Amino acid sequence: MGYDQSPSERRRASRSDDEGAYERDRQSRVPRHDDSHRRDRRIERSRDRSINKRRHRRSRSPNDARRPRSTSRDRRRDKEGEHRRRRSRDYERRGGKDSHRRRARDEDVDDRRDRGGKQMVKRSGPLPSQADSFAVTQGEEPQKPKEKPNYGNTGALAAASNSVIQSDGSKIVLKYHEPPEARKASPKDQWKLFVFKGEDIIDTVPISNRSCWLVGRELAVVDLPAEHPSISKQHGVIQFRYIEKRNEYGDNIGKVKPYLIDLDSANGTKLNGKAVPGSRYVELQDKDMIQFGQSTREYVVMLAPKD
């Protein structure tokens, strides 16, 4: 049987239904607000966690324990290194750069064969003239260029200026000429050359009155003749030179001193028993002994004492 409700009961039931719908609607809205609030809190919490991690990384000291390295990364690096080493070994086994050069050379040979065996001629100088190019193409020899004048030094002028003409018309070329620093000795310094044969003084030559003394067997040009056959025609020179030297205070002090030079003689020159190098000045000091060639005569250079 059906149960009929009264109007008052129906109003009460509809009111309760409306209240239930309102409560459900309110409860459905509240969780949405709670979800957004939870999401915001979750974002803030993750941000604080990242900031703390960053702060922890910055404040880490060298003594802190480090994290263990990943073995996968090390394994991958080892594989890459082994791959590079294998490639380098293969490259060296194939010949490296030489293989590339050989390959390029082979390609050039193939190109020449394709051209019919004609090789390209590389020229390092300027291009030939048009007439020479036509002569080469027609099988003729190009005309040789004319010899250009040579304005270099031949030495003939120097030989003419350093030569002495004898009475019979013959010329004697001097092997030595004085340098720009040639000077006479100071009047205060009286240098003398004593010629000894054994223990006897056979000659005394004052050498301060001239700047240069040429020694040899060529009587027409020498200043100090020496007749021994082992002595060359122009054997050596005693030359006075003005040389500047800097003292311990930085001042330049110049003085004229005697020097000995050997003119590349056949038997050489000795100074105090030691051979003198050719074409090189050697300073002479008081009581030095000179020997020319294999002569037994001794030439002693002495400076007279000052009053």
BELLIN-V673845 format. One record per pair of residues at least 6 apart in sequence whose C-alpha atoms are under 6 Angstrom apart, sorted by the first residue. I is the first residue (numbers start at 0). J is the second residue. D is the distance in whole Angstrom. If there is no record, write none. Layout:
i:I j:J d:D
i:I j:J d:D
This chain:
i:131 j:141 d:5
i:134 j:141 d:6
i:161 j:172 d:6
i:161 j:173 d:5
i:162 j:171 d:5
i:162 j:172 d:4
i:162 j:173 d:6
i:163 j:170 d:5
i:163 j:171 d:5
i:164 j:170 d:4
i:180 j:240 d:5
i:180 j:241 d:5
i:181 j:239 d:6
i:181 j:240 d:5
i:182 j:210 d:5
i:182 j:239 d:6
i:182 j:240 d:5
i:183 j:209 d:6
i:183 j:210 d:5
i:184 j:207 d:5
i:184 j:255 d:6
i:189 j:207 d:6
i:189 j:302 d:6
i:189 j:303 d:5
i:190 j:206 d:6
i:190 j:207 d:5
i:190 j:301 d:6
i:190 j:302 d:5
i:191 j:204 d:6
i:191 j:205 d:4
i:191 j:206 d:5
i:191 j:300 d:6
i:191 j:301 d:5
i:192 j:203 d:6
i:192 j:204 d:5
i:192 j:299 d:6
i:192 j:300 d:5
i:193 j:203 d:5
i:193 j:298 d:6
i:193 j:299 d:5
i:194 j:200 d:6
i:194 j:201 d:6
i:194 j:202 d:5
i:194 j:297 d:6
i:194 j:298 d:5
i:195 j:201 d:6
i:195 j:296 d:6
i:195 j:297 d:5
i:196 j:296 d:5
i:210 j:238 d:6
i:210 j:239 d:5
i:211 j:237 d:6
i:211 j:238 d:5
i:212 j:222 d:5
i:212 j:236 d:5
i:212 j:237 d:5
i:213 j:221 d:5
i:213 j:222 d:5
i:213 j:236 d:5
i:214 j:221 d:6
i:214 j:223 d:5
i:214 j:224 d:6
i:214 j:234 d:6
i:214 j:235 d:5
i:214 j:236 d:6
i:215 j:221 d:6
i:215 j:224 d:5
i:215 j:225 d:5
i:215 j:231 d:6
i:215 j:232 d:5
i:215 j:233 d:5
i:215 j:234 d:5
i:216 j:224 d:6
i:216 j:225 d:5
i:216 j:226 d:6
i:216 j:232 d:4
i:217 j:232 d:5
i:229 j:292 d:5
i:229 j:293 d:6
i:230 j:292 d:5
i:231 j:264 d:6
i:234 j:262 d:6
i:234 j:264 d:5
i:235 j:260 d:6
i:235 j:261 d:4
i:235 j:262 d:5
i:236 j:259 d:6
i:236 j:260 d:5
i:237 j:258 d:6
i:237 j:259 d:5
i:238 j:257 d:6
i:238 j:258 d:5
i:239 j:256 d:5
i:239 j:257 d:4
i:240 j:255 d:5
i:240 j:256 d:6
i:241 j:254 d:5
i:241 j:255 d:4
i:242 j:253 d:5
i:242 j:254 d:6
i:243 j:252 d:5
i:243 j:253 d:4
i:244 j:251 d:5
i:244 j:252 d:5
i:245 j:251 d:4
i:257 j:283 d:6
i:258 j:280 d:6
i:258 j:281 d:5
i:258 j:282 d:4
i:258 j:283 d:5
i:259 j:280 d:6
i:259 j:281 d:5
i:260 j:278 d:6
i:260 j:279 d:6
i:260 j:280 d:5
i:261 j:277 d:5
i:261 j:278 d:6
i:262 j:278 d:6
i:263 j:277 d:5
i:266 j:292 d:5
i:267 j:292 d:5
i:268 j:274 d:6
i:268 j:275 d:6
i:268 j:290 d:6
i:268 j:291 d:5
i:268 j:292 d:6
i:269 j:275 d:6
i:269 j:289 d:6
i:269 j:290 d:5
i:270 j:288 d:6
i:270 j:289 d:5
i:271 j:288 d:5
i:285 j:300 d:6
i:285 j:301 d:5
i:285 j:302 d:6
i:286 j:299 d:6
i:286 j:300 d:5
i:286 j:301 d:5
i:287 j:299 d:6
i:287 j:300 d:5
i:288 j:298 d:6
i:288 j:299 d:4
i:289 j:297 d:6
i:289 j:298 d:5
i:290 j:297 d:5
